[in-house]
């Protein structure tokens, strides 16, 4: 806890007290106020003072607030606006008021007086966002008592709160706090539901009336088996929210799904899909459609659950579709990808971006796919983003690769693969890479495993007959076979003159981190990057001369 976590006015002297944690808390002094008359006139402009405060390091804001009255308000606004924890609020209460009962329970030894509450409200008024990401165990009881002791209407504790994120456990013990934080000014609410209780479930149903201006709502349920209990209450709440632009939720009851599909303001929707056999709906098939979306994200245990859900819709108007499934829960089959792509084309014929991935990016248990599985998607001529590297292991030749991307001349991002499974015998070569760069001139990011050892017909000094891609800035080659780092560097340097180097993040805490051959292959690709960097230096020096 920062020492200057709370500021309490003491007009004519410096007052040093202790917070609940024992850290010193320095309070305001008037000894520096005479400096106002010596300040440059520019520092008397509110806009400039505000900018100075917002660009001051958080740890230095308490000192800035103590400088003079001119800086006090703006510095405190900046310090309290975005709280990374609830602890600063608890530290507003003097430590001598806290104690323990004979049973060892935390208690207040005396009522919190009006002066202390005035100080608390002075800072709580400035809070615009709260993000609780640290373990709240040490403060949860302090928090509950503080909330229950608040003597004013609950809506007045955080009158300017805009964003609330509870990303830790023990949310069922934070009911009292949620009651205070669910205010009408709230526009973003992110709750991790790692435990449930009857009180929490009831609190969820009040979100619609307590926070009618929400534009972003994400209840993250750790255990999907709780959805059956939560869905009626979430449905009730969401049906009262009419300004949502971003929503992440499990499948709702019929009224909730109808409300979501009719929201004109909704731009991003993430749905957690269950098996169709468990879906209980009284709505006629294909009676619902999703329109005007920027992003539709669908997550399920199996890919065919997502396919079934799309089949139940009338149409989907979304620029980007993401489908996330788990490959290690049940065996996935390549037929599932083909069926998914077929129904995707039928329901989402205006897509510009497609992302298909395994929930845990489990490279070694990916689905084995063939280029033909993605055949239906070749009719999406406006596609600019195609990413399946985290979903499947694909066997593809140079000709098949060219046939696939030939349908997508506007591609800017292509991520086909970053892992070569030992059983894969067919890989594209530099010929395939050159063809991709020719067919997709706007390509800026590419992830593709190729066989760099096959150099037949490749002039390493001019591999593309003079054709270059100056816009590609990210290239991921994964565990592509490599025997000559020099030849690879020469080819890449000629084809991609602005490439900073091969991206090696997949080897570092990425999907290839556990490969047995990592040390040797990493050294090969590091050498490639060193050579590319050297070529760039020489080229720059030559151009400079």
C-alpha positions in Angstrom: 0.0 0.0 0.0 1.4 3.4 -1.0 2.1 5.5 2.0 0.1 8.5 0.7 -3.0 6.4 0.2 -5.4 8.8 2.0 -5.3 12.5 2.5 -7.1 14.2 5.4 -7.1 17.9 5.7 -5.3 19.6 8.6 -5.3 23.3 7.6 -2.5 24.7 9.6 -0.1 21.9 10.4 1.5 18.7 9.0 -0.3 15.7 10.5 1.3 12.2 10.4 -1.0 9.3 11.2 -1.1 5.6 10.3 -3.2 3.6 7.9 -4.9 0.3 8.7 -1.7 -1.5 7.5 0.6 0.7 9.7 1.9 2.7 6.8 2.3 6.4 7.4 -0.3 8.7 5.8 0.8 12.3 5.3 -1.9 14.9 5.4 -2.2 18.3 3.7 -0.3 21.3 5.0 -0.8 25.0 4.3 2.9 25.8 4.5 3.3 25.7 0.7 0.3 27.7 -0.3 2.3 30.9 -0.6 4.0 29.4 -3.7 0.8 30.1 -5.7 1.8 33.7 -6.1 5.2 32.7 -7.5 3.9 30.3 -10.1 4.0 31.0 -13.8 0.7 32.2 -15.1 0.4 29.1 -17.3 0.2 27.0 -14.2 -3.0 28.8 -13.2 -4.8 27.3 -16.2 -7.0 24.4 -15.2 -6.3 22.5 -18.4 -2.5 22.6 -17.9 -2.8 21.6 -14.2 -4.9 18.7 -15.3 -2.5 17.5 -17.9 0.4 17.7 -15.5 -1.5 15.6 -13.0 -2.5 13.0 -15.6 1.1 12.6 -16.8 2.6 12.4 -13.3 3.7 8.9 -12.1 1.1 7.5 -9.7 3.6 7.1 -6.8 4.4 10.8 -7.1 0.8 12.1 -7.2 0.5 12.3 -3.3 3.5 14.6 -3.3 2.1 16.7 -6.1 -1.2 17.0 -4.1 0.7 18.3 -1.1 2.5 21.0 -3.2 -0.2 23.6 -3.0 -4.0 24.1 -3.2 -3.8 24.6 -7.0 -2.4 21.1 -7.5 -4.3 19.4 -4.7 -7.7 18.8 -6.5 -6.3 17.7 -9.9 -3.7 15.5 -8.3 -6.2 13.8 -6.1 -8.6 13.4 -9.0 -5.8 11.6 -10.9 -4.8 9.5 -7.9 -8.2 8.3 -7.1 -9.8 8.1 -10.5 -8.7 4.5 -11.3 -8.3 2.3 -8.3 -6.3 -0.9 -8.8 -7.6 -2.2 -5.5 -10.2 -1.4 -2.8 -7.6 -1.1 -0.1 -7.1 2.6 -0.5 -10.8 3.1 0.5 -10.4 1.0 3.6 -7.3 2.9 4.6 -9.4 6.1 4.8 -10.7 4.7 8.1 -8.2 5.3 11.0 -6.6 2.2 12.2 -7.5 2.8 15.9 -11.1 2.2 15.0 -10.5 -1.4 14.2 -10.2 -4.3 16.7 -11.1 -7.9 17.4 -13.8 -9.5 19.5 -13.1 -12.1 22.2 -13.9 -14.7 19.5 -11.3 -13.2 17.2 -13.7 -11.6 14.8 -12.9 -8.2 13.2 -15.1 -5.4 14.6 -15.3 -1.7 14.8 -14.4 -0.5 18.3 -16.2 2.8 17.8 -18.7 4.2 15.3 -17.2 6.0 12.3 -17.8 9.7 12.9 -19.1 12.2 10.4 -15.6 13.8 9.9 -14.1 10.4 8.8 -17.1 9.7 6.6 -16.7 13.1 5.0 -13.1 12.3 4.2 -14.1 8.9 2.8 -16.8 10.4 0.6 -14.4 13.1 -0.6 -12.2 10.4 -2.1 -14.9 8.0 -3.1 -16.5 10.8 -5.1 -13.4 10.9 -7.3 -13.4 7.2 -8.1 -14.3 6.4 -11.7 -13.1 2.8 -12.0 -12.2 0.0 -9.6 -10.3 -3.1 -10.7 -9.9 -5.8 -8.0 -7.3 -8.2 -9.3 -5.4 -9.0 -6.1 -6.5 -11.6 -3.6 -9.1 -9.8 -1.4 -8.8 -12.2 1.5 -6.9 -9.7 3.7 -9.5 -6.9 3.2 -12.8 -8.6 2.6 -14.0 -8.4 6.2 -12.9 -4.7 6.5 -14.8 -4.1 3.3 -18.0 -5.8 4.4 -18.1 -3.9 7.7 -17.3 -0.6 6.0 -20.1 -1.1 3.5 -22.6 -2.0 6.2 -21.6 1.0 8.4 -22.2 3.5 5.6 -24.9 5.8 7.0 -26.0 7.4 3.7 -28.0 6.1 0.7 -26.1 3.4 -1.1 -26.2 5.3 -4.4 -24.1 8.1 -2.9 -21.0 6.1 -2.1 -19.6 5.9 -5.6 -21.7 8.5 -7.5 -19.2 8.8 -10.4 -18.2 5.1 -10.8 -18.0 4.2 -14.5 -16.2 0.9 -14.5 -16.0 -2.1 -12.1 -14.0 -5.2 -12.6 -13.9 -8.0 -10.0 -11.4 -10.5 -11.4 -10.7 -12.6 -8.2 -12.4 -15.2 -6.0 -14.7 -14.6 -3.1 -17.2 -12.5 -5.0 -20.0 -14.2 -2.9 -18.4 -12.4 0.1 -18.5 -9.0 -1.6 -22.3 -8.7 -1.8 -22.3 -5.6 0.5 -19.8 -3.9 -1.8 -21.6 -4.8 -5.0 -24.8 -3.3 -3.5 -22.9 0.0 -3.2 -21.1 -0.2 -6.5 -24.1 -1.0 -8.7 -25.0 2.6 -9.5 -26.6 4.3 -12.4 -23.4 5.9 -13.6 -21.8 2.5 -14.2 -21.2 1.7 -17.9 -18.8 -1.2 -17.7 -19.2 -4.3 -15.4 -16.9 -7.3 -15.4 -17.6 -9.9 -12.8 -15.7 -13.2 -12.3 -18.2 -15.6 -10.7 -15.8 -18.1 -9.1 -18.3 -19.0 -6.4 -22.1 -18.5 -6.0 -24.5 -18.0 -3.2 -28.3 -17.3 -3.1 -27.5 -13.6 -2.2 -25.2 -13.2 -5.2 -27.7 -14.7 -7.6 -30.3 -12.3 -6.3 -27.9 -9.4 -6.7 -27.3 -10.3 -10.3 -31.0 -9.9 -11.1 -30.9 -6.2 -9.9 -28.2 -5.2 -12.4 -30.7 -4.1 -15.0 -32.5 -1.6 -12.7 -29.5 -0.5 -10.7 -27.2 0.0 -13.7 -29.5 0.9 -16.6 -26.7 2.7 -18.5 -24.4 -0.3 -18.9 -22.7 -0.5 -22.3 -20.4 -3.4 -21.4 -21.3 -6.4 -19.3 -19.3 -9.6 -18.8 -20.2 -12.1 -16.1 -17.4 -14.7 -16.2 -18.7 -18.0 -14.8 -15.9 -20.3 -13.8 -18.0 -23.4 -13.6 -20.4 -23.9 -16.5 -22.6 -26.2 -14.4 -23.7 -23.1 -12.5 -25.3 -21.6 -15.7 -28.6 -23.4 -15.2 -29.0 -21.6 -11.8 -27.7 -18.2 -13.1 -29.4 -18.0 -16.5 -32.9 -16.9 -15.2 -31.4 -14.1 -13.2 -29.0 -13.0 -15.9 -31.8 -13.1 -18.4 -33.9 -10.8 -16.2 -31.1 -8.3 -15.8 -30.1 -8.2 -19.5 -33.6 -7.7 -20.7 -33.6 -4.4 -18.8 -30.3 -3.2 -20.5 -30.9 -1.3 -23.7 -27.6 0.4 -24.3 -25.3 -2.6 -24.4 -22.5 -2.5 -27.0 -20.4 -5.4 -25.6 -21.8 -8.5 -24.0 -20.2 -11.7 -22.9 -22.7 -14.3 -21.5 -23.9 -17.8 -21.7 -27.0 -18.7 -23.7 -30.0 -17.0 -22.1 -33.6 -17.9 -21.9 -35.8 -17.1 -24.9 -36.7 -13.6 -23.7 -33.1 -12.8 -23.2 -32.0 -14.1 -26.6 -34.7 -12.2 -28.3 -33.7 -9.0 -26.5 -30.0 -9.5 -27.4 -30.8 -10.1 -31.1 -32.9 -6.9 -31.2 -30.3 -4.6 -29.6 -29.3 -2.1 -32.3 -26.4 -0.8 -30.1 -24.8 -4.3 -29.7 -21.5 -4.5 -31.6 -19.6 -7.3 -29.8 -21.2 -10.4 -28.5 -19.5 -13.4 -26.9 -21.7 -16.5 -26.2 -20.9 -19.7 -24.4 -22.7 -22.4 -26.2 -24.0 -25.7 -24.7 -24.9 -28.9 -26.5 -28.1 -28.5 -28.6 -29.6 -31.5 -26.7 -29.6 -29.4 -23.6 -30.9 -26.2 -25.2 -34.5 -25.6 -24.1 -36.3 -23.1 -26.3 -39.9 -22.6 -27.4 -38.8 -20.4 -30.3 -39.3 -21.6 -33.9 -36.1 -22.7 -35.7 -34.2 -19.8 -37.4 -36.5 -17.2 -35.8 -33.5 -15.3 -34.4 -30.9 -13.4 -36.2 -27.9 -11.3 -35.2 -27.3 -8.0 -37.1 -25.0 -5.1 -37.1 -22.2 -6.8 -35.1 -18.5 -6.0 -35.4 -17.5 -9.2 -33.6 -19.4 -12.4 -32.8 -17.5 -14.8 -30.5 -18.8 -18.3 -29.9 -17.3 -20.8 -27.4 -18.2 -24.4 -26.8 -16.7 -27.7 -25.7 -17.1 -29.1 -29.2 -17.0 -27.3 -32.6 -20.2 -29.0 -33.7 -22.0 -27.4 -30.9 -21.1 -24.0 -32.4 -22.2 -25.3 -35.8 -25.6 -26.4 -34.4 -26.1 -23.0 -32.9 -25.3 -21.1 -36.1 -27.7 -23.5 -37.9 -30.5 -22.4 -35.5 -30.1 -18.8 -36.5 -31.8 -17.0 -39.4 -28.7 -15.0 -40.4 -25.6 -13.4 -38.8 -24.4 -10.0 -39.9 -21.0 -9.6 -38.3 -17.6 -8.5 -39.7 -15.6 -10.9 -37.5 -16.5 -14.3 -36.2 -14.4 -16.2 -33.6 -15.1 -19.8 -32.7 -13.3 -21.3 -29.7 -13.6 -25.0 -28.8 -11.7 -27.5 -26.6 -9.8 -30.3 -28.3 -8.9 -32.3 -25.3 -12.4 -32.7 -23.8 -13.6 -34.8 -26.7 -11.9 -35.9 -29.9 -12.6 -33.4 -32.7 -12.8 -34.5 -36.3 -11.8 -32.7 -39.5 -15.4 -33.2 -40.7 -16.5 -30.8 -38.0 -14.4 -28.1 -39.6 -16.0 -28.8 -43.0 -19.5 -28.7 -41.6 -18.7 -25.5 -39.6 -17.4 -23.7 -42.7 -20.4 -24.8 -44.8 -22.9 -23.4 -42.3 -20.8 -20.4 -41.7 -21.0 -19.4 -45.3 -24.8 -19.9 -45.3 -25.4 -17.7 -42.2 -22.5 -15.2 -42.4 -22.0 -14.3 -46.0 -20.5 -10.8 -45.4 -17.6 -11.9 -43.1 -14.3 -10.0 -43.3 -12.5 -11.9 -40.5 -12.5 -15.5 -39.2 -10.7 -16.8 -36.2 -10.9 -20.5 -35.2 -8.9 -21.7 -32.2 -8.6 -24.3 -29.5 -9.4 -22.9 -26.1 -6.1 -23.8 -24.5 -4.0 -23.5 -27.7 -3.1 -27.2 -27.3 -0.8 -27.6 -30.3 -0.3 -31.3 -29.7 -4.0 -32.2 -29.7 -5.2 -30.0 -32.6 -7.6 -31.3 -35.2 -5.9 -32.6 -38.4 -7.4 -30.6 -41.3 -7.2 -30.7 -45.1 -7.3 -27.6 -47.4 -10.6 -28.8 -48.8 -12.2 -28.4 -45.3 -12.1 -24.7 -45.8 -13.3 -24.8 -49.4 -16.7 -23.2 -48.7 -15.0 -20.1 -47.3 -13.4 -19.3 -50.6 -16.6 -17.5 -51.6 -16.0 -14.9 -49.0 -14.2 -12.5 -51.3 -13.9 -9.7 -48.8 -12.0 -11.7 -46.2 -9.1 -9.7 -44.7 -8.3 -11.9 -41.7 -8.1 -15.7 -41.6 -6.6 -17.4 -38.5 -6.8 -21.1 -37.8 -3.3 -21.7 -36.5 -4.5 -22.4 -33.0 -7.3 -24.7 -34.1 -5.8 -27.3 -36.4 -2.7 -28.9 -37.9 -3.0 -28.6 -41.7 -1.3 -30.6 -44.4 -1.1 -28.4 -47.5 1.0 -28.2 -50.7 2.2 -25.2 -52.7 -0.7 -25.6 -55.2 -3.3 -26.1 -52.5 -2.1 -23.0 -50.7 -2.3 -20.9 -53.8 -5.8 -22.2 -54.6 -7.0 -21.3 -51.1 -5.6 -17.8 -50.9 -6.4 -16.9 -54.5 -9.9 -16.3 -53.4 -8.9 -13.7 -50.8 -6.9 -10.9 -52.5 -7.7 -8.5 -49.7 -6.0 -10.6 -47.0 -4.0 -8.6 -44.4 -3.6 -11.4 -41.8 -3.2 -15.1 -42.7 -2.4 -17.6 -39.9 -2.5 -21.1 -41.1 0.0 -23.0 -38.9 2.9 -22.6 -36.6 3.5 -26.2 -35.7 4.6 -29.1 -37.9 3.4 -32.4 -36.5 5.8 -35.3 -37.2 3.0 -37.1 -39.1 2.6 -34.3 -41.6 4.4 -35.1 -44.8 3.1 -32.4 -47.1 4.4 -28.8 -46.5 4.5 -25.8 -48.7 7.9 -24.5 -49.8 9.3 -21.1 -50.6 7.4 -21.4 -53.9 4.2 -21.4 -51.9 5.3 -18.5 -49.8 6.2 -16.4 -52.9 2.8 -17.2 -54.4 1.0 -16.1 -51.3 2.8 -12.8 -51.3 1.9 -12.3 -55.0 -1.8 -13.2 -54.5 -2.2 -11.2 -51.3 -0.3 -7.9 -51.9 -1.8 -6.3 -48.7 -0.6 -9.0 -46.4 0.9 -7.6 -43.2 1.0 -10.7 -40.9 1.7 -14.3 -41.9 2.0 -17.5 -39.9 2.9 -20.5 -42.0 5.0 -23.6 -41.6 7.1 -24.2 -44.7 9.9 -26.5 -45.7 12.8 -24.2 -46.0 15.2 -27.0 -47.0 13.5 -27.4 -50.4 15.3 -24.8 -52.6 14.9 -26.4 -56.0 14.2 -23.6 -58.5 14.8 -20.9 -55.9 17.5 -18.3 -56.6 18.3 -17.4 -53.0 19.5 -13.9 -54.0 16.5 -13.1 -56.1 13.8 -15.7 -55.2 10.7 -13.8 -56.4 12.0 -12.6 -59.7 12.1 -9.1 -58.3 8.7 -9.2 -56.6 8.7 -8.0 -53.1 6.2 -7.3 -50.3 7.1 -4.1 -48.5 4.2 -4.2 -46.1 4.7 -7.5 -44.3 6.0 -6.8 -40.8 5.2 -10.1 -39.0 6.3 -13.5 -40.1 5.9 -16.7 -37.9 7.4 -19.8 -39.3 7.1 -22.0 -36.2 9.1 -25.2 -36.3 9.6 -25.1 -40.1 12.4 -27.5 -41.2 15.6 -25.6 -41.6 19.1 -26.6 -42.6 20.8 -23.4 -43.9 20.0 -20.2 -41.9 22.0 -18.2 -44.5 19.9 -19.3 -47.4 16.7 -18.7 -45.4 17.9 -15.2 -44.4 18.9 -14.4 -48.0 15.4 -15.4 -49.4 13.5 -13.6 -46.7 15.6 -10.5 -47.0 14.9 -10.3 -50.7 11.2 -11.0 -50.5 10.5 -9.0 -47.4 12.8 -6.0 -47.2 11.0 -4.4 -44.3 10.7 -7.5 -42.2 12.4 -6.9 -38.8 12.9 -10.7 -38.4 11.1 -13.9 -37.9 8.8 -13.8 -34.9 10.0 -16.3 -32.3 7.4 -15.7 -29.6 5.8 -19.1 -30.3 9.0 -20.7 -29.0 9.1 -18.5 -25.8 6.3 -19.4 -23.4 4.2 -20.3 -26.5 2.8 -23.4 -28.1 6.3 -24.7 -29.2 7.9 -24.1 -25.8 7.7 -27.8 -24.8 9.2 -29.2 -28.0 12.3 -31.5 -27.4 14.2 -30.0 -30.4 13.5 -26.4 -29.2 17.2 -25.5 -28.2 18.7 -26.5 -31.6 15.9 -25.0 -33.7 15.8 -21.8 -31.7 19.5 -21.2 -32.4 18.9 -21.7 -36.1 16.1 -19.1 -36.2 18.1 -16.7 -34.0 20.9 -16.9 -36.5 18.4 -16.2 -39.3 17.4 -13.0 -37.5 20.9 -12.0 -36.9 21.7 -12.3 -40.6 18.5 -10.4 -41.6 19.5 -7.6 -39.2 23.0 -7.5 -40.7 21.6 -7.3 -44.2 19.5 -4.4 -43.2 22.4 -2.5 -41.7 24.4 -3.0 -44.9 21.5 -2.0 -47.0 20.9 1.1 -44.9 24.6 2.1 -45.1 24.7 1.6 -48.9 21.5 3.7 -49.4 23.0 6.4 -47.1 26.1 6.6 -49.3 
